[in-house]
Amino acid sequence: MKSATRSADTPLSSTHEMHLAFPTGGVSKRAFDITVAMIALVVFLPLFLMIMALVKFTDGGAVFYGHKRVGHNGRYFKCLKFRTMVVNGDEVLRRHLHANPEAAEEWRLTRKLKNDPRVTAVGAVLRKLSLDELPQLINILRGEMSIVGPRPVVDEELTLYDSFAVYYLRTRPGLTGLWQISGRNDVSYESRIAFDTHYVQNWSLMQDMAIIVKTIPAVCMSRGSY
């Protein structure tokens, strides 16, 4: 995927010449997102507060972690999660990849590690059940994410999409999506890109509802997660 020279804070929309007024799904998808996110926040509030306490009391660090991701039209946003890693995670990762060539190759291919040394004991449980992603309901209410869509990526990952990046940039990233219900990390990154492209090309509100329903058993069985 060719990209123009730009600063770290320049939206990718100028690079890809994407100037879409509305993300995929338009007003109906946005109204659906707001309704579901508000209901979910109310329902999960006790769980939300309990996880906040567990994360805080584990090591005294920050409860939330915000990582810069690429959103609709290439605009950056802070994707929120409950913190699942040690405070000095970047340094721990650097040392681990330097000492383990196989882990370095796994990271290069998937941007994830099955045995990530940065993850805390509490964080491992939260990740297994996808509970670390609950704060993204706030991103949804802000209009930065959607309930359903491609998972948010960083710049380096977007380059892997090559010409298919235009489909990713047409929609808001999702809390769940086709990738989540199709095996997640048990499938290749190429398959993930294919899922994202298919989702955008064939979007419908009924498809969003079906994905949400299928997400529940996928999370309960921790299918393909780490």
HELIX and SHEET records of a PDB file:
HELIX    1   1 LEU A   12  HIS A   16  1                                   5    
HELIX    2   2 GLY A   26  VAL A   43  1                                  18    
HELIX    3   3 LEU A   45  ASP A   59  1                                  15    
HELIX    4   4 HIS A   72  GLY A   74  5                                   3    
HELIX    5   5 GLY A   89  ALA A   99  1                                  11    
HELIX    6   6 PRO A  101  THR A  110  1                                  10    
HELIX    7   7 ALA A  121  LYS A  128  1                                   8    
HELIX    8   8 LEU A  131  GLU A  133  5                                   3    
HELIX    9   9 GLN A  136  ARG A  142  1                                   7    
HELIX   10  10 ASP A  155  LEU A  160  1                                   6    
HELIX   11  11 ASP A  162  PHE A  164  5                                   3    
HELIX   12  12 ALA A  165  TYR A  168  1                                   4    
HELIX   13  13 LEU A  178  ILE A  181  1                                   4    
HELIX   14  14 ARG A  184  ASP A  186  5                                   3    
HELIX   15  15 TYR A  189  GLN A  201  1                                  13    
HELIX   16  16 LEU A  205  CYS A  220  1                                  16    
SHEET    1   A 2 PHE A  64  VAL A  70  0                                        
SHEET    2   A 2 TYR A  76  PHE A  82 -1                                        
SHEET    1   B 2 SER A 146  VAL A 148  0                                        
SHEET    2   B 2 GLY A 174  THR A 176  1                                        
END                                                                             
